[in-house]
């Protein structure tokens, strides 16, 4: 599936019940990922990726086995994170799918901590595949759209 934005263009036909079920299952992958990161549950976070998945993001391009610990440990230095999944665009093509999910990821330190807070706007561009047990992500590309850093007192940096 190409990076051509016109793949999302209308008119948009009504999906079948089977496609609606697939879209729902696919849409949950990024939400479970976010829940795992925010709850600091590495196994839950990892569970949405195929064992041989690949990822490209702010920490580089690696197998998911190498990539995920880097991202997970980076988030774990914050007292709390909250990944808010907003718009999602999903194309299903048989046993493969493309999902773009927008997210606002808030990273907070404890009160009084002098380090900067970080809020990011990102797109998770996930290629997904149907396996015997259900859908999994086989490739993730993380695109940072914007970022904002603030002091713990709310002042912009």
Secondary structure, 3 states (H helix, E strand, C coil): CCCCHHHHCCCCCCCCHHHHHHHHHHHHHHHHHHHHHHCCCHHHHHCCEEEEEEEEECCEEEEHHHHHHHHHHHHHCCCEEEEEEEEEEEEEECCEEEEEEEEEEEEECCCCCCCCEEEEEEEEEEEEEEECCEEEEEEEEEEEEEEEEECCCCCEC
